[in-house]
């Protein structure tokens, strides 16, 4: 099984949490930490990067938090993964770099093709798709708890 970095998985969970539990008020990072168990030190770093990338919109103040910057159906999982991948690459010089012909001409191109295929698949999956999946699996949304149908 392909292993993704924890920071990438945390970022994806956090954005899906905002999409699924979002309501009129911004979703606070402490709510995401409580629901998803994501350590605060990871969360704030990735959230700011997602705000800069235009995936999230940050709201300052005591009642502040995060909203999606666009509709759920207009944000792909691939877009989120790319943002976090850029953050990880900026913090690390580690990349596959071989000194052999076999590594550079066979293994590296195969890994690049695999990466391209995976990213194309992730570009086809939206936050809307993941929210529908969560609903189908019976994951409760806190936004549903706050609905008030009284007139």
C-alpha positions in Angstrom: 0.0 0.0 0.0 1.2 3.5 -0.9 2.1 5.4 2.3 1.3 9.1 2.4 2.9 11.5 4.9 0.9 12.2 8.1 0.8 15.9 7.3 -0.9 15.2 4.0 -3.5 12.9 5.6 -4.1 15.4 8.4 -4.6 18.2 5.9 -7.0 16.2 3.8 -9.0 15.2 7.0 -9.1 18.8 8.1 -10.4 20.1 4.8 -13.0 17.3 4.6 -14.0 18.1 8.2 -14.6 21.8 7.2 -16.6 20.7 4.1 -18.7 18.2 6.0 -19.2 20.0 9.3 -19.2 23.6 8.0 -22.1 25.9 8.6 -22.6 29.7 8.7 -20.0 30.2 11.4 -16.4 29.4 10.6 -15.0 26.0 11.8 -12.5 26.5 14.5 -9.2 24.6 14.5 -9.9 23.3 18.0 -13.1 21.7 16.8 -11.2 19.9 14.0 -8.6 18.8 16.6 -11.4 17.5 18.8 -13.2 15.6 16.1 -10.3 14.3 14.1 -7.5 14.0 16.7 -5.1 16.1 14.6 -2.3 17.6 16.6 -2.6 21.4 16.8 1.1 21.9 15.7 0.4 20.2 12.3 -3.0 21.7 11.9 -2.2 25.4 12.0 0.8 25.1 9.6 -1.2 23.3 7.0 -4.3 25.4 7.4 -2.3 28.6 6.7 -0.8 27.0 3.6 -4.3 26.0 2.4 -5.5 29.6 3.0 -2.6 31.0 0.9 -3.5 28.5 -1.8 -7.1 29.7 -2.0 -8.6 26.4 -0.8 -9.7 27.8 2.6 -10.6 31.2 3.8 -9.5 32.2 7.3 -11.6 34.3 9.7 -9.7 36.1 12.5 -10.9 36.8 16.0 -12.3 34.9 18.9 -15.1 33.5 16.8 -12.8 32.9 13.9 -11.9 29.8 12.1 -12.0 28.5 8.5 -14.5 28.2 5.6 -14.0 26.7 2.2 -12.9 29.4 -0.2 -15.0 27.7 -2.9 -17.9 25.3 -3.2 -17.1 21.7 -2.2 -17.7 20.5 -5.8 -15.0 22.9 -7.0 -12.2 21.7 -4.8 -10.4 18.4 -5.7 -8.4 16.1 -3.5 -5.6 16.5 -6.0 -5.4 20.2 -5.4 -5.1 19.8 -1.6 -2.4 17.1 -2.0 -0.4 19.4 -4.3 -0.5 22.2 -1.8 0.7 20.0 1.0 3.3 18.4 -1.2 4.7 21.8 -2.0 4.9 22.6 1.7 6.7 19.3 2.3 9.1 19.8 -0.5 9.9 23.3 0.7 10.8 21.8 4.1 12.9 18.9 2.7 15.6 18.4 0.2 14.7 14.7 -0.1 13.7 13.5 -3.5 14.4 10.4 -5.4 17.7 11.0 -7.1 19.8 8.1 -8.2 23.4 8.0 -9.3 22.8 4.9 -11.5 21.4 4.6 -15.0 18.9 2.0 -13.9 17.6 4.3 -11.2 17.5 7.4 -13.5 16.2 5.7 -16.7 13.9 3.1 -15.4 12.9 3.5 -11.7 12.5 7.3 -11.6 10.4 7.5 -14.8 8.2 4.7 -13.6 7.6 6.5 -10.3 6.8 9.7 -12.1 4.3 8.0 -14.3 2.7 6.4 -11.3 2.5 9.7 -9.5 0.9 11.3 -12.6 -1.7 8.6 -12.7 -2.5 8.9 -9.0 -2.8 12.7 -9.3 -5.2 12.4 -12.3 -7.4 10.1 -10.2 -7.3 12.5 -7.2 -8.2 15.4 -9.5 -11.4 13.6 -10.3 -12.4 13.3 -6.6 -14.0 16.4 -5.0 -14.8 17.4 -1.5 -18.4 16.9 -2.5 -17.7 13.3 -3.4 -16.0 12.7 0.0 -18.9 14.4 1.9 -21.4 12.2 0.1 -19.3 9.2 1.0 -19.3 10.2 4.6 -23.0 10.7 4.6 -23.5 7.3 3.0 -21.4 5.6 5.7 -23.4 7.3 8.4 -20.8 9.7 9.6 -22.7 12.3 11.6 -22.1 16.0 10.7 -22.1 18.6 13.5 -23.7 21.0 11.1 -26.8 18.8 11.0 -27.0 19.0 14.8 -27.3 22.8 14.6 -30.1 22.9 12.0 -33.3 24.6 13.2 -36.4 24.3 11.1 -38.7 26.4 13.4 -40.5 29.4 11.8 
